Amino acid sequence: MTIYKLAKHLGLSVSTTSKALNGYPDVSPETRKRVLSAAEELGYHPSIAAQSITTKRSYLVGILYAENTGTGLMHPHFSEILEYFKQTIEQNGYQLLFISQNTGKTRRTLLQSCRLRALDGLLIMAADRTQAEVIEVLQSDIPAVLVDFAWPSRPSVMSDNVGGIRLVADYLVSLGHRKFVYLAGPVQQMAFGLRRDGLIAGLKNHGITLPEDRICASGGIDFQSGYEAMASMLPLLADTTAVVGAYDDMMIGALCCLRDHGVRVPDDVSATGFDNIINDQVDYWRLTTVEQPRSQIGTLAAEQLLANMRRKTCKGESVLLPVRLMKRGSCRAV
């Protein structure tokens, strides 16, 4: 079945049939419904190549995950966001493509890779805003939506990192804690910078200062990074009542480090994380953490990008989604 046969069957022009299939506004709802119904009944499946010629669209959306912490897209936080993003994007007729700088032996910039594939839009997650190639993409005319960071005039979707870490600060202070150690994430990622600043400000509201020597900026956000960061802060535990972590995976490593050195959670020290990642390793401690609305992030990011692709614009506003504190057994009153 071709679009020409479909149009002939309906008694419509190929142009009108094509517009109805592609959602153009100058086709009546009745005609669109009739065309879509006939297409489904007759088993018509549009050719992506033909659509591209007609609509000047590639129907490709790129995924750019430009971070250097080594966690990858298989991490539960990002993979869940991506799954909900994927569902919404594919329901609207687009395919996803991961952007790589290397194709065979040829190395291209990130922007060159996007241009090569003639992307209609782009999802950028957890990017290093200081990286020159990321900045080049952000300054281009490709419609994009950002997740876990923001850029002037670009639409973005983020959890309330500052509000979330302040919930942690308020909760721990309410339990009587006054001496803290903070395991921060990589400073080049915006979310971790916000959490660090939010914790400092949140404690300051209670008249508590968090000295720099009690903040450990880890090189990554994985188990090993958390273990090593906690190990470096062990000398401070003599007068510490709570360890606050910027990321759950880091805190799993930190908790194992504490256990290996005979420090009991929560008997000797309370501990909190951020993200509410489901992981069997944390069941023993039942980690108090901040839950991010990952399904909302993925769906809303897709909706924002679809709107911008239809308008062929790069502009948009940041959306800040609320989070909630999950109180579990890793904290106790002093």
Secondary structure, 3 states (H helix, E strand, C coil): CCHHHHHHHHCCCHHHHHHHHCCCCCCCHHHHHHHHHHHHHHCCCCCHHHHHHHHCCCCEEEEEECCCCCCCCCCHHHHHHHHHHHHHHHHCCCEEEECCCEECCEECCHHHHHHHCCCCEEEEECCCCCCHHHHHHHCCCCCEEEECCCCCCCCEEEECHHHHHHHHHHHHHHCCCCCEEEEECCCCCHHHHHHHHHHHHHHHCCCCCCCHHHEEECCCCCHHHHHHHHHHHHHHHHHCCEEEECCHHHHHHHHHHHHHCCCCCCCCCEEECCECCCCHHHCCCCCEEEECCHHHHHHHHHHHHHHHHHHCCCCCCEEEECCEEECCCCCCCC
